[in-house]
Amino acid sequence: MIIMWILFALFFAVYALKIFPLWLVLSVWSIGISIFLLIKNKLPSLKYIIISVILAFIAGISYFGYFHSFNLQMIITGIPCLLASLAVFSVMEKCSGYQLIKTDKKLSPLFSVLIGIGTGTVLGLINLLLGKNFMTADFGISFSRILVSLNPGIHEEITYRAIFMALFIYLFSLKKEAPSKFQLFTMWFMMSAPHCLSHGYPLFQSLILLVLFSL
């Protein structure tokens, strides 16, 4: 836990001093965690390897919606997303109590999707209201815009959030006792704060993001 807080302190120093692009630093951090987890847990089963490749491909190709042509950013996005996906699924298979989809009841997957849609809709509206150009925003729907939305929906959630959860689930599994409140807080904090700060907003706006969008 202490190591993670030291790494976050270094990450925050980069944020404060604006030395490097934060998304690049966070990507390197994520790759390091992914490699560590894959060394410890090995690759997941073939089914999840295929799913990881598909998710990484979609996350990478989503940049086609930005540039309308193939771009190096697709590879830069796809590689950490692939490694993070493999690591997350590997931990999911090795550690009990960690599921991609809740299946304890027949309608559990549907409820999870509805919660996601409801939360996303509310927070999306708040995001628009906080924007400077809300009154002149273009709400048109196009294929390129849908494609672009897959980037944060897949890449950011796996590479910058889920990978931290996988790391802590793995660390918790090494101990016989339940994680402490501080350990759980550390997990949720690392899943939220670095990603929020990586957007590069001033500290106050980043705190708003942390409170709202870490939900």
C-alpha positions in Angstrom: 0.0 0.0 0.0 2.8 2.4 0.9 4.4 1.9 -2.5 1.2 2.8 -4.2 0.9 6.0 -2.3 4.6 6.9 -3.1 3.8 6.3 -6.8 0.8 8.5 -6.5 2.8 11.2 -4.8 5.2 11.1 -7.8 2.3 11.1 -10.2 0.8 14.2 -8.4 4.2 15.9 -8.6 4.1 15.4 -12.4 0.6 16.8 -12.4 1.7 19.9 -10.4 4.9 20.6 -12.3 3.4 19.6 -15.7 6.6 17.8 -16.7 5.1 15.0 -18.9 1.6 14.3 -20.3 -0.2 12.7 -17.5 -2.1 10.2 -19.7 1.3 8.9 -20.8 2.6 8.6 -17.2 -0.6 6.8 -16.2 -0.3 4.4 -19.2 3.2 3.5 -18.2 2.0 3.0 -14.6 -0.8 0.7 -15.9 1.5 -1.3 -18.1 3.8 -1.9 -15.1 0.9 -3.2 -13.0 -0.3 -5.3 -15.9 3.1 -7.0 -16.5 3.4 -7.6 -12.7 0.0 -9.3 -12.5 0.7 -11.4 -15.7 4.0 -12.6 -14.3 2.3 -13.6 -11.0 -0.9 -15.0 -12.5 0.1 -16.0 -16.1 -2.2 -15.5 -19.0 -6.0 -16.0 -18.7 -7.9 -18.7 -20.5 -8.2 -18.6 -24.3 -11.7 -17.2 -24.1 -10.5 -14.2 -22.2 -7.4 -13.7 -24.4 -9.8 -13.4 -27.4 -12.0 -11.0 -25.5 -8.9 -8.9 -24.5 -7.8 -8.7 -28.1 -11.2 -7.6 -29.2 -11.5 -5.0 -26.5 -8.0 -3.6 -27.3 -8.8 -3.6 -31.0 -12.0 -1.6 -30.5 -10.3 0.8 -28.1 -7.6 1.4 -30.7 -9.8 1.7 -33.7 -12.1 4.2 -31.9 -9.5 6.8 -32.7 -10.6 6.5 -36.3 -13.5 8.6 -35.1 -11.1 11.4 -34.2 -8.7 11.3 -37.1 -10.7 9.6 -39.8 -7.5 7.7 -40.7 -5.1 5.2 -39.1 -2.9 6.9 -36.5 -0.1 5.9 -34.2 -2.4 6.7 -31.2 -4.3 3.6 -32.1 -1.3 1.4 -31.3 -0.4 3.5 -28.2 -3.9 3.0 -26.9 -4.3 -0.7 -28.0 -1.2 -2.1 -26.3 -1.8 -0.9 -22.7 -5.5 -1.8 -23.1 -4.6 -5.3 -24.2 -2.1 -5.9 -21.4 -4.5 -4.5 -18.8 -7.4 -6.6 -20.1 -5.3 -9.7 -20.0 -4.2 -8.9 -16.4 -7.7 -8.1 -15.2 -9.1 -11.3 -16.6 -6.2 -13.3 -15.3 -6.8 -12.0 -11.7 -10.6 -12.6 -12.2 -10.0 -16.3 -13.0 -7.4 -16.8 -10.2 -9.0 -14.9 -7.4 -12.4 -15.8 -6.0 -15.1 -13.2 -5.5 -14.1 -11.1 -8.5 -16.5 -11.3 -11.5 -16.8 -9.4 -14.7 -20.6 -9.8 -14.8 -22.8 -10.5 -11.7 -24.8 -13.7 -12.3 -26.1 -14.7 -8.9 -29.6 -13.9 -10.1 -31.3 -14.3 -13.5 -31.7 -10.6 -14.1 -28.5 -9.5 -12.4 -26.7 -8.6 -15.7 -29.8 -6.5 -16.8 -29.8 -4.6 -13.5 -26.1 -3.9 -13.9 -26.6 -2.5 -17.4 -29.5 -0.4 -16.2 -27.5 1.0 -13.3 -24.7 1.9 -15.8 -27.1 3.6 -18.2 -28.9 5.5 -15.4 -25.7 6.7 -13.8 -24.0 7.5 -17.1 -27.1 9.5 -18.3 -27.2 11.6 -15.1 -23.5 12.3 -14.9 -23.4 12.9 -18.6 -26.0 15.7 -18.3 -24.0 17.1 -15.4 -20.9 17.1 -17.5 -22.7 19.0 -20.3 -24.1 21.5 -17.8 -20.7 22.2 -16.4 -19.3 22.7 -20.0 -18.7 26.2 -21.3 -20.5 25.7 -24.6 -23.6 23.9 -23.4 -26.1 26.2 -25.2 -24.3 25.9 -28.5 -23.4 22.2 -28.3 -24.1 20.0 -31.3 -26.1 17.0 -30.2 -26.1 15.3 -33.5 -25.4 11.5 -33.6 -23.0 10.0 -36.1 -21.0 6.8 -36.5 -17.7 8.6 -35.8 -19.0 10.0 -32.5 -20.3 6.6 -31.4 -16.9 5.2 -32.3 -15.1 7.9 -30.3 -17.2 7.1 -27.2 -15.9 3.6 -27.2 -12.4 4.9 -26.3 -13.3 6.1 -22.8 -15.9 3.4 -22.4 -13.4 0.7 -22.9 -9.8 2.0 -22.8 -10.1 4.3 -19.8 -12.2 2.0 -17.7 -9.9 -1.0 -18.2 -6.5 0.6 -18.5 -6.8 3.3 -15.9 -9.4 2.0 -13.5 -10.0 -1.8 -13.6 -6.3 -2.6 -13.6 -5.9 -0.9 -10.2 -8.8 -2.9 -8.8 -7.3 -6.1 -10.2 -4.0 -5.3 -8.5 -5.6 -4.8 -5.1 -7.8 -7.9 -5.4 -4.7 -9.9 -6.1 -2.9 -8.3 -3.1 -5.9 -8.9 -0.9 -6.1 -12.6 -2.0 -2.5 -13.1 -0.6 -3.8 -12.5 2.9 -6.1 -14.6 5.0 -7.8 -11.7 6.7 -10.2 -9.3 5.1 -8.8 -6.0 3.8 -8.9 -3.0 6.2 -10.9 0.1 5.6 -7.7 2.0 4.7 -6.8 -0.7 2.1 -10.2 -0.5 0.6 -10.1 3.3 0.5 -6.7 3.1 -1.2 -8.1 0.8 -3.9 -11.1 3.1 -4.6 -8.8 6.2 -4.5 -6.3 4.7 -7.0 -9.2 3.7 -9.3 -10.4 7.3 -9.3 -7.8 10.0 -8.5 -5.0 9.3 -11.1 -7.5 9.0 -13.9 -9.3 12.3 -12.9 -6.0 14.1 -12.6 -4.8 12.8 -16.0 -7.4 15.0 -17.7 -5.1 18.0 -16.9 -7.8 20.2 -15.3 -6.9 22.6 -12.4 -7.1 21.0 -9.0 -10.6 22.2 -8.0 -12.1 21.0 -11.3 -10.3 17.7 -10.8 -11.8 17.3 -7.4 -15.2 17.8 -8.9 -14.5 15.1 -11.4 -13.3 12.9 -8.6 -16.5 13.3 -6.7 -18.9 13.0 -9.6 -17.3 10.6 -12.1 -15.7 8.2 -9.8 -19.2 7.0 -9.2 
